[in-house]
Amino acid sequence: MAESLEQIKSLKSQRLAYEAVATELSLVSEFILYTGDLKNFLNNLAKTVATDSAVASLNVKQLRQAVNQRVSTINNLNQEFLLKIKDFDSTF
């Protein structure tokens, strides 16, 4: 999609498309980080259940918060992307 931006005649449409692509790249990057955070959370949760460790339990709480923050960021970026695509589509 980024390569095809040059084929869009309107500068406004080009800008909107570029912003949508940039937002989507941010979303993908955030999703990759989320996947790592979720893996860490699940590993620590399994450790906590297996050992009943207070330290592991604290780690689970912190990791859960990190995962939830990533989810929020992903949802916000997705909404932003959808709005940018809607704005882009309206230029045609």
N, C-alpha and C positions, 0 to 999 in steps of 0.2 A: 504494500500500500504506500509506503514511504517513497518508493521509487516512482510511483505513478503521480505523485503530487505535482510534478512539473507539467503534466498533461492537463491539469485543471486550469482553465483560462482565467477565472476570477481570482484576484489576489485575496479577497475575503474568504472565498471557498478554500483556497490553498491554506490560508492561515488556520481556518477552522479544522480542516483535515489534519494538518500538522499537529495542532493541539490535541486532537482526539488520539492520534497515534502516540504522542508523547505520554498522554495519560494512560493509555493501554499498556505501554511499556512499563510505566511505574507500577501498574496493577500486577503485571506478570512478575516483576521483581519482588513485589510485596508478597505475592502468592508463594514464590520460592522460599522466601524467608519464613512464611507461615508454616510451610511444610516441615522445615527444620525444627521450628519451635514446637509444632505438634508432635513430632517424633520424640523430641526431648521430654515433653510433657508426659507422653504415654509411657516412655521408658521409666521415668521417675515415678509415675503412678504405680507401675507394676512393682518397682522396688519398694515403694512405700507399703503396698498391700502385703508383699512377701515378708518384709522385715519389721513392719510396724514402727519404723524409725521416725523420731520427732524431726530430725534434720531433713530427712527425705520428704516428710510431710510438708515442711516449710517450703522446700524446693518446688513441690507440686503446686502449692498455692501461688508462688511467684510465677511459675511457668504457665499456669492457667491464666493468670492476669496478662501475661505477654501474648498468649494465644488469642485471648479475647480482644486485646488491643489490635492485633493484626487483622482479626476478622472485621473489626470496626473500620479500620483503614481501608481494607479491601472493599467493603461495602460502599464506603464514601467515594473511593476512586471509581468504582463501577457506576455509581450514580452520576458522577462527573463525566465519565466517558459517554454514557447514554445521552446526557444533555448536550454534549459537544457534537455527537453524531446527529442528534435531532436538529441542532442549529445548522450543521453542515448540510443535511438533507433539505432543509428549508430554503437553501440558496439555489436550488434547481427547480 
